[in-house]
């Protein structure tokens, strides 16, 4: 089981990377305009892990836009 030890050590710094992805262009949302082409600096984005991590009003805006009750 030496491989398990080496694997855990190698991935120790990645354990908290779940739910993250790199986007290479801005899709446009809220007050940000979309990039005209899929070019530009990469942006690291991730999912929310608990209540309160989203921007104020983001969930309410989504619910209204998608007609959620």
C-alpha positions as CSV (number, residue, x, y, z in Angstrom):
1,X,0.0,0.0,0.0
2,X,3.0,2.4,-0.5
3,X,1.1,3.9,-3.5
4,X,-1.7,5.0,-1.2
5,X,0.7,6.9,1.0
6,X,2.4,8.6,-2.0
7,X,-0.9,9.4,-3.7
8,X,-2.3,11.0,-0.6
9,X,0.8,13.1,-0.1
10,X,0.8,14.2,-3.8
11,X,-2.9,15.2,-3.7
12,X,-2.8,16.8,-0.2
13,X,-2.8,20.3,-1.7
14,X,-5.7,19.4,-4.0
15,X,-8.1,18.2,-1.4
16,X,-10.0,21.5,-1.2
17,X,-10.2,22.0,-5.0
18,X,-13.5,20.2,-5.4
19,X,-16.1,22.2,-7.3
20,X,-13.7,24.6,-9.0
21,X,-13.1,25.2,-12.7
22,X,-11.2,27.6,-14.9
23,X,-13.1,29.7,-17.4
24,X,-11.1,31.3,-20.2
25,X,-13.8,33.9,-21.1
26,X,-16.5,35.9,-19.3
27,X,-20.0,34.6,-20.1
28,X,-21.7,37.8,-18.9
29,X,-23.9,38.1,-15.8
30,X,-25.3,40.9,-13.6
31,X,-23.3,44.0,-14.4
32,X,-20.5,42.2,-16.4
33,X,-20.6,42.2,-20.1
34,X,-19.7,39.0,-21.9
35,X,-16.4,38.8,-23.8
36,X,-16.9,39.1,-27.6
37,X,-15.0,36.0,-28.2
38,X,-13.8,33.2,-26.0
39,X,-10.5,34.9,-25.3
40,X,-9.1,36.7,-22.3
41,X,-7.5,36.0,-19.0
42,X,-8.6,32.7,-17.3
43,X,-10.8,33.1,-14.2
44,X,-10.9,30.5,-11.4
45,X,-14.5,30.0,-10.3
46,X,-16.1,27.6,-7.8
47,X,-19.4,26.5,-6.4
48,X,-20.9,27.8,-3.2
49,X,-20.4,25.5,-0.2
50,X,-22.7,27.1,2.4
51,X,-25.4,29.7,2.8
52,X,-24.2,33.3,2.7
53,X,-21.3,32.7,0.2
54,X,-23.2,34.1,-2.7
55,X,-23.3,37.8,-3.7
56,X,-26.2,39.6,-2.0
57,X,-29.3,39.4,-4.2
58,X,-27.9,36.8,-6.6
59,X,-30.2,33.9,-5.6
60,X,-33.3,36.2,-5.5
61,X,-32.4,37.6,-9.0
62,X,-32.0,34.0,-10.3
63,X,-35.3,32.9,-8.8
64,X,-37.1,35.9,-10.3
65,X,-35.5,35.5,-13.8
66,X,-36.4,31.8,-13.8
67,X,-39.9,32.2,-12.3
68,X,-39.1,30.2,-9.2
69,X,-41.4,30.5,-6.2
